[in-house]
Amino acid sequence: MKEQLEAIKQTAFEAVKNAVSEKEIEDLRVKYLGKKGELTALLKQMGGLSPEERPKMGQLVNEAKSNVENLISKKAEELKKKATELKLKAETIDITMPAKEQKIGKLHPLNTVLDDMIDIFQSMGFDVLDGPEVETDHYNFECLNVPADHPARDMQDTFYLGENLLLRTQTSAAQIRTMETRKPPIRVICPGRVFRADEVDATHSPVFHQIEGLVVDKGITMCDLKGVLEQFAHEIYGKDTNVKFRPSFFPFTEPSVEVDVTCSECGGKGCRVCKGSGWIEILGAGMVHPNVLRSCGIDPDVYSGFAFGIGLDRLTTTRYKISDIRLLFENDKRFLDQF
Ligand code: DAH
């Protein structure tokens, strides 16, 4: 039995010494020291020994067990350290490598321009309001002095959702909603999407954006309209930009104007963008029609006001020299990444 013990010890020492992985060491621990291990088995055989031999042999086997145990633990530690070192070496960070590019989201150009416009109007004391995109005929046309048989309805090809329900063709509907809920003095803008059944081309889209403005108070005149809109145009396009007020027609304003600014592409000389005129039209405006004030329960003999509707898409395409309005809606990342 002594020889047997010696032999097991020797092979165990040898095997532990030659082990190269933590897994191998674990297997050896089981093989020699586990419940069914070779050294454990020896202890079980001791019943066959004489009473004098038994304690001596027991001591020898236990010594061998603890020797093997120590050796295994030492080796296990050594291998673990080695494995960690190898792992660390493999994971070394090369700080001279170029950094990975971080993709960060950014504002759509329409939002950048809208934010600027909101800043400008807020600094002049305007509140920002929201209105529904699905409107009734009543708010989108009727109260804006455009009755059912009015020829001005032809100016705006409308998406109808039902007899009286439609996708708003203009943010002007928000004027009525505002005057129904607020009493003068009123100073609001209402940005939003509008919809028209237009053919799609480089300058037309069935969905586009407007910013409606409304001011109502005692003693508001055309001078206030001119002052506010000139100030706005100068802040957006720069102090050197010329601003021109042209007589026009809208059913809900009287008198009505359209506002042009110097073409930002050619500086007024005339080019493809301004179709040779040197001017770009950016908004429609006018003094709120007495009928409109009346339809909202505001007495036109006491109060007056002006309103305007600015095309956000046109402002954005001219600011960034974007040649096709469709680019604003296609969400092509190659385009959007340029802003
Ligand atoms: N709603 C008009 C349009 O879509 C723009 C407009 C013109 C709005 C004059 C106004 C205004 O508030 O006073 O063409």
Residues whose N, C-alpha, C, O or C-beta is under 5 A from the ligand:
A	BS01	DAH	T169 Q170 S172 G213 F250 T253 G284 A285 G286 A307 F308 G309
